Amino acid sequence: MVEYLTETTLAIPMIQIILLMVLSTLTLLFGKLRLALLINYIFILNWAYFLNRDLLISMAPSSFKYISTLYFLFGILIVLIAAFSFLFQKEKE
């Protein structure tokens, strides 16, 4: 299992890393901690399941496709629940 992790190469475009850093920095400067967390989580989902999906599926067993799809749907559900809860939760001042 360790060999799988050490031999995997995931390429992330530099513009996306810069965009993540800029968005995270701006939201943290304005005191929006939850929004920064949500932005980081969305970027990680994007990198893992859209950008490098073919690479991950080709290196894994056939059951990985179904497990990966369920995990991705669960991740999207968490993002939606978090975004919905952020709308109705008051910030303490």
Order of alpha helices (4+ residues) and beta strands (2+ residues): alpha-alpha-alpha-alpha-alpha
